[in-house]
Amino acid sequence: MCDQHHEDKVAIRALLERYCDGVNQRDAEIWGSTWAEDSVWELPHLELDGLKGRETIVASWVEAMKMFPFVNMMAMPGTISVNGDRASMRSYTDEVAVMQDGTEIRPRGQYDDECVKIDGQWLFSRRVFKVLHGE
């Protein structure tokens, strides 16, 4: 049991790392592979009720990334709690982005996540982002 929880936590951390890699590589396939099919992405600071479904989430992200010629995102989990094939994670982000007009922004944020294990792979089922500072 303890070993499985450790393996799951390592896999969930790798999920977060793959998410950041997708952002940093500007790769919709990598980034999209972190989301469950019926996932939800909530961005209250943008006054969005929540984007629903991987296809909608990825399409919205692709459009949003057009505003930024450069983005670098780093994230670190604060907590990971595993309960069978479900998990929750709180992580913190540190980003640098350059907008089309050359303006540089450096937001710091927090994600409150729900993850689900499907066919042996951990995916995000819900991500809720909160800006802590900047942007």
C-alpha positions as CSV (number, residue, x, y, z in Angstrom):
1,M,0.0,0.0,0.0
2,C,2.7,2.5,1.0
3,D,4.8,1.6,-2.1
4,Q,1.7,2.1,-4.4
5,H,1.0,5.5,-2.8
6,H,4.6,6.5,-3.4
7,E,4.5,5.3,-7.0
8,D,1.2,7.2,-7.6
9,K,2.6,10.4,-6.1
10,V,5.7,10.1,-8.3
11,A,3.4,9.6,-11.3
12,I,1.3,12.6,-10.4
13,R,4.4,14.8,-10.0
14,A,5.4,13.6,-13.5
15,L,2.0,14.6,-14.8
16,L,2.6,18.1,-13.5
17,E,6.1,18.2,-15.1
18,R,4.6,17.0,-18.4
19,Y,2.1,19.8,-18.2
20,C,4.9,22.4,-17.8
21,D,6.9,20.8,-20.6
22,G,3.9,21.1,-22.9
23,V,3.6,24.8,-22.0
24,N,7.4,25.5,-22.4
25,Q,7.6,23.6,-25.7
26,R,4.3,25.2,-26.9
27,D,3.2,21.7,-27.7
28,A,-0.6,21.2,-27.6
29,E,-0.2,17.4,-28.0
30,I,2.0,17.1,-24.9
31,W,-0.1,19.6,-22.9
32,G,-3.4,18.1,-24.0
33,S,-2.2,14.6,-23.0
34,T,-2.4,15.7,-19.3
35,W,-6.2,16.2,-19.3
36,A,-8.9,13.6,-18.9
37,E,-11.5,13.5,-21.7
38,D,-14.2,15.0,-19.5
39,S,-12.0,17.4,-17.5
40,V,-12.7,20.9,-16.3
41,W,-10.3,23.9,-16.2
42,E,-11.4,26.8,-14.0
43,L,-9.8,30.2,-14.3
44,P,-11.7,32.5,-12.0
45,H,-9.3,35.4,-12.5
46,L,-10.5,35.5,-16.1
47,E,-14.1,35.3,-15.0
48,L,-14.6,32.0,-16.8
49,D,-17.2,29.5,-15.4
50,G,-14.9,26.7,-16.4
51,L,-13.8,25.1,-19.7
52,K,-15.3,21.7,-20.0
53,G,-13.8,18.8,-22.0
54,R,-10.3,18.1,-23.2
55,E,-11.0,19.3,-26.7
56,T,-12.4,22.6,-25.6
57,I,-9.6,23.1,-23.1
58,V,-6.9,22.4,-25.6
59,A,-8.4,24.6,-28.3
60,S,-8.7,27.5,-25.8
61,W,-5.1,27.0,-24.7
62,V,-3.9,27.1,-28.3
63,E,-5.7,30.4,-28.9
64,A,-4.4,31.9,-25.6
65,M,-0.8,30.9,-26.4
66,K,-1.0,33.1,-29.5
67,M,-0.9,36.1,-27.2
68,F,2.6,35.1,-25.9
69,P,5.6,34.7,-28.1
70,F,7.5,33.4,-25.1
71,V,6.3,31.5,-22.0
72,N,8.2,29.6,-19.4
73,M,6.3,27.8,-16.7
74,M,7.7,26.0,-13.7
75,A,5.5,24.3,-11.1
76,M,6.0,22.4,-7.8
77,P,3.5,20.4,-5.9
78,G,2.8,21.5,-2.3
79,T,0.6,18.5,-1.4
80,I,-0.5,15.3,-3.1
81,S,-3.1,13.1,-1.6
82,V,-4.0,9.8,-3.2
83,N,-7.2,7.8,-2.6
84,G,-7.4,4.8,-4.9
85,D,-7.8,6.0,-8.5
86,R,-8.4,9.6,-7.4
87,A,-6.0,12.2,-6.1
88,S,-5.9,15.8,-5.2
89,M,-2.9,18.1,-5.5
90,R,-2.1,21.7,-4.7
91,S,0.8,23.1,-6.7
92,Y,2.4,26.4,-7.2
93,T,3.5,28.1,-10.4
94,D,6.2,30.5,-11.3
95,E,5.8,31.9,-14.9
96,V,7.5,34.3,-17.1
97,A,5.7,35.4,-20.3
98,V,6.2,38.0,-23.0
99,M,3.1,39.5,-24.6
100,Q,2.9,40.5,-28.3
101,D,3.7,44.1,-27.4
102,G,6.9,43.1,-25.5
103,T,5.4,43.5,-22.1
104,E,6.9,40.9,-19.7
105,I,4.7,39.4,-17.0
106,R,5.7,37.2,-14.1
107,P,2.6,35.7,-12.4
108,R,2.8,33.4,-9.4
109,G,-0.1,31.1,-9.0
110,Q,-1.7,28.1,-7.2
111,Y,-3.5,25.2,-8.8
112,D,-6.0,23.1,-6.8
113,D,-6.2,19.9,-8.8
114,E,-8.3,16.7,-8.9
115,C,-6.6,13.9,-10.7
116,V,-7.9,10.5,-11.9
117,K,-6.1,7.3,-12.9
118,I,-7.5,6.0,-16.2
119,D,-6.0,2.8,-17.7
120,G,-3.0,3.1,-15.4
121,Q,-2.3,6.8,-16.3
122,W,-2.8,9.8,-14.0
123,L,-4.6,12.7,-15.7
124,F,-6.1,16.0,-14.6
125,S,-9.8,15.8,-14.2
126,R,-10.2,19.4,-12.7
127,R,-7.7,22.2,-12.4
128,V,-8.6,25.5,-10.6
129,F,-6.1,28.3,-11.0
130,K,-5.7,31.2,-8.6
131,V,-3.3,34.1,-9.2
132,L,-1.3,34.7,-6.0
133,H,0.8,37.6,-7.3
134,G,1.6,39.4,-10.5
135,E,0.1,39.3,-14.0
